[in-house]
Amino acid sequence: MFNIYKYYDLMDKISKRKRLEFAFLPTPLHKLENLSKYLNANIFLKRDDLTGFSTFGGNKMRKLEFLFADLIEKDSEYVFTYGATQSNHALQTAITANYCGVKPVLYLVDVIKEKNKLPKANLLLDKILNAEIKLIDLKEGEESFEAMNRAQEESKKYIERLSEQKNDCYIIPPGGATPVGSLGFINAYLEIKKYEKDMHISFDHIFHATGTGGTLAGLTAANSYLEDDIQIHGINVSNKDDRYINDIIKLAEESLSIIDIEKKITKENIDVSPDYVGDGYEVPTDEANDAIKLFAEKEGIFLDPVYTGKAAAALVDYIGKGKVEDDSNIIFWHTGGTNALFADEKMLGNLI
Ligand SMILES: *Cc1c(COP(=O)(O)O)cnc(C)c1O
């Protein structure tokens, strides 16, 4: 159950915030009949792989709708962002930047040590978009997020130089994980509640891959404000420390705060699982690969080894272990990222 008055209130408050409506929203939500039968569960798929507006959508488009509205208000000429060489976020930012007539500058950490003469997958698309790309090597023993912090530090000099030449730069941190960006997932959560009302169904669980945490923060913010009882499972795709969940809660609170809602958020409806990361970000796992094949064989749906595959491995495991009640209605959030199937084979492990 959830608070219907707060639902209308949240819709009203978020609609006052500037947003560029370039994503294809609401994204479809449909039941996976074959997979549900096979796993003996009720599994629905939320299709944020279909956010558009290019062929290569994904969850970041929701954040970028709000971030670029902010950017345009500030009249910026450049947008800086950060990610791995195969970052979906960096690609979606470059796509949106070109569309808005803003120059994208991408600081990309070479996590997998790309050796291809011709760049592949997202890096190839970044080049086609003519984004300005700064490659950052991952140092021995360095975690990808540490290299990302280093990239942000390094970009400061360039940003300063551009500002001296009177060029305004808009900075989007990795994954677009800011209070403004997370508004996109407050909006997304409202799509779920509307679907429930229209279709006379109620959901019990949401599973999704969590990286920088902006997605989880937005979902958590809405879930908490609406006093809803859907359990949100954020499946880690990279190694995190104990601060992660508190950072998410802080981001969720700040996101509500910019739409004039002051709310203290507690951990009770959020489950962050570190159990499906394997050896780290962009390192494949057998369980994720099995899940990729399962979704493809049962439903013709393509997941990816970096994000959605790992989240799907968790979904299968939770159901297998009885960690979700029988008959519960589960949303699996397809956050995009399928391009990774066409990246370096190192990202695929023993997929085929
Ligand atoms: C970025 C990304 C995520 C994680 O979203 P965050 O908001 O960074 O936690 C999940 N899946 C895919 C495909 C992504 O690109």
PDBQT file of the ligand as one rigid body, heavy atoms in Angstrom, charges set to zero:
ROOT
HETATM    1  C1  LIG A 401      24.654   3.236 -15.139  1.00  0.00    +0.000 C 
HETATM    2  C2  LIG A 401      23.964   1.970 -15.285  1.00  0.00    +0.000 A 
HETATM    3  C3  LIG A 401      23.365   1.328 -14.181  1.00  0.00    +0.000 A 
HETATM    4  C4  LIG A 401      23.476   1.834 -12.784  1.00  0.00    +0.000 C 
HETATM    5  O1  LIG A 401      22.853   3.039 -12.576  1.00  0.00    +0.000 OA
HETATM    6  P1  LIG A 401      23.365   4.013 -11.424  1.00  0.00    +0.000 P 
HETATM    7  O2  LIG A 401      22.369   5.067 -11.368  1.00  0.00    +0.000 OA
HETATM    8  O3  LIG A 401      24.726   4.495 -11.837  1.00  0.00    +0.000 OA
HETATM    9  O4  LIG A 401      23.481   3.219 -10.166  1.00  0.00    +0.000 OA
HETATM   10  C5  LIG A 401      22.682   0.145 -14.399  1.00  0.00    +0.000 A 
HETATM   11  N1  LIG A 401      22.610  -0.386 -15.633  1.00  0.00    +0.000 NA
HETATM   12  C6  LIG A 401      23.174   0.168 -16.706  1.00  0.00    +0.000 A 
HETATM   13  C7  LIG A 401      23.059  -0.514 -18.014  1.00  0.00    +0.000 C 
HETATM   14  C8  LIG A 401      23.876   1.373 -16.575  1.00  0.00    +0.000 A 
HETATM   15  O5  LIG A 401      24.444   1.931 -17.649  1.00  0.00    +0.000 OA
ENDROOT
TORSDOF 0
